[in-house]
């Protein structure tokens, strides 16, 4: 795929950030989060003419500027100390590009490594220290379709925050040029009263291993997930109604453990799954969905030696772990799992036909996302190359999961 950058600028908030908000203090959970850019890519099949693109460009820039007035830290810069965001209105990086391809060529046989050019400045998963919090790239395809790629610092945004921001930006985009701009109200209050930062000790950020990592994309349709849940229920004496995430995670975790046992010749004896859970609805009292920041925690499922790794046992352990105390540490053998709900984002030209992330460079990780219908799941699995060689041949997993299918052949089309 050939991509040409045609413009690059900084989009600043439509109104200056007040002087008392020029330095945004991060919460203790933000401090723990890694300073890397999290990438999200949205594809649209909207038929755009060259004239339409000019109007679209103006619409996206002006609506982003309005949105950044409310999300003022997103127009700032991550300070190296890992404790603050500099909110001097330097602006979000905004690029426009042209791809000399048709969208159908990309969606027919997705090549994960080839899509890196659709992200701004190739920032995906790279360090965001002393850099802009937010970067955006809009890419126009020859067929009239387009993609919107964003990279946002994990220092201030978990999955819920990212999609809340995208929804608010889309809301402004629909209202641009019309009377009565929408009222959005992101809450930047976690450091003040909920998770106060540590000013005395700089907490170490989470770090993950990057060497020899490869990523594979799997899609589990809703019918296959139903079959997987039925299998778990029929063999379990205690778990009556596993969730989609519990069912899919147990299947992937089991295959990862088996692949590790085969490649390590039994030398690896301890495995730990660290489930990432959005804590907003779980807290007492619960937090609104528009509470901005990192409000997630990690719940462990530990497997030792010859423990039972049946689907029903793993799913039950996931449920029990979530109901018990939270995990305090993520070990070297942990698998980070993020389940993000993909909301419909109406910028004014229909909903996206595919929402995805980028190849993940950190091994022993799984990123899970809803399919477009909200019932299927797309899982991006990143493992050591030798472990992946065994994992991707697991016939039991392949009964339920399709490896990198055509986008138009699954529930995301």
Secondary structure as UniProt FT lines:
FT   STRAND          3..11
FT   HELIX           19..21
FT   STRAND          23..25
FT   HELIX           28..32
FT   STRAND          36..44
FT   HELIX           50..70
FT   HELIX           72..75
FT   STRAND          77..78
FT   TURN            80..81
FT   STRAND          84..86
FT   STRAND          92..99
FT   HELIX           103..108
FT   HELIX           112..118
FT   HELIX           120..122
FT   TURN            124..125
FT   TURN            129..130
FT   STRAND          134..141
FT   TURN            142..143
FT   STRAND          146..153
FT   TURN            154..156
FT   HELIX           159..175
FT   TURN            176..177
FT   HELIX           190..194
FT   TURN            211..212
FT   STRAND          213..220
FT   HELIX           222..235
FT   HELIX           244..264
FT   TURN            265..266
FT   STRAND          270..278
FT   HELIX           280..282
FT   TURN            289..290
FT   STRAND          296..304
FT   TURN            305..306
FT   HELIX           311..323
FT   TURN            332..333
FT   STRAND          334..340
FT   STRAND          354..356
FT   STRAND          365..370
FT   TURN            372..373
FT   STRAND          377..384
FT   HELIX           385..391
FT   TURN            392..393
FT   HELIX           395..398
FT   TURN            399..400
FT   STRAND          402..403
FT   HELIX           407..409
FT   TURN            411..412
//
